[in-house]
Amino acid sequence: MIPRARHLAAAALGSALLVLPALTTPAHAEARTAAVAAPTSKVYAAPLAKTAADVKRVAEYWKPERLKKADSFNPATPGTSENVSTTTTASAAPVAAVRRSTAAQSVNAVPPRKGGAARTMGKVFFRFGDKEYWCSAASVAARNRSVVATAGHCAYDSRHAKPADYWIFVPNPGPNGETPDGIYVGSSIALHEDWSGKADYDYDYAFVTVHRGFTWTAKNGGYVMQDVGRLQDNVGGLGIELNKKPGTYSVAAFGYPAGLQPDGSAPFNGKTLRKCPERTTRFTVAPSRDLQKGVELAPCDFSPGASGGPWVIGYDDTRRLGSLNGVNSLTWNRDAKGGYDAVSSPYFDTTTGEVYRHAARLTTPANVT
């Protein structure tokens, strides 16, 4: 059961319930690859699909027929993965530390190369074990033009020390599996080591480096992959703002909520991007969830499915751009009544910048189709 903090009920945003299995360190954790982060780095890097052959294997899984029913899959939560193999399939390499002064620097938002409004926000689809899940996510400006921000629990299962399988990002998804701006297969996940190692919600964020995008094109009674280029070139990328003191700024939260409210109502269907209007943030603390420096946004009635969606400072409704300052992590029913009334994010600080910059400097193959 999720513990109470200051008499507030909280749940992972990927869950439709207030009751989840407790997150504990698996017995096999000591046997997994030791010390994947360099002594001066807090970054944990986990591989996903590294080669063109890996990309095609993932792509074949997400054919249009499966994408058409993807919205019916369960929104992800750390407490819902089942039947996960405890065998680590690939080892993570040590990660060199980024200079702190560099990691702390802000990043400017970038519009699509072809002009027009950005379309940075979308959904990620993946598997934990033998079940498919989804979350919200967003494209972030990066020098490799290929980075997606989401929640840590939307990319890595801390209970089983295992990254997600078949991970893809679909920006601006249609209501029936359409992918107008392409499908982007994950190449590598950058996390804080305290999310990968102990599911500390102060670090429930992930930056995923993705491959060049593709769309499915009908041909000879089947489908072929058609290259569409780099993510940022196609949809733009949010900027990043770090080390902002809560209470001194306002932020808007975005996502694709879908799950039930505590009273059983279902106001959202998960197919439409929703926005909790700009509000001033404040710190929230839940020691029993390892949440010592979370940032809370209220009121906000997001339900499961919004998990991983971006918090954006200075959002421009015309350009559809602004600066990333958090991701939806936990949802709160503070008065223990009918509906969720707040959402929280990890605090984005200099170490968050280090995790992001690791993802931003990675390269991927020039062609995967």
Protein Blocks (a to p, Z undefined) as FASTA:
>chain_A
ZZdeehiacddfkbcbfbdcdddddfklmmmcehkbcfkbcbdcddfbfbfklmmmmmmm
mgfklmmmmmmpccddfklgghiafbdfbdcdddddddfklmmpccdddddfkgpjddfb
ccddddehjbccdddddddddfkopaccddfklmbcfklopacehiacdehiafeopafk
opaddfbdcddfklmmnopaklmccddddddddddddeehiacdddebjfklmnopaddd
ehiaehiaccddddddfbdcfkopafbghlaccddddddddddddfknopabbccddddf
bdehjgopacdehiafklopacdfbdcfbdcdfkopabdcbdcdddddfklmmmmmmmmm
pccdfbfZZ
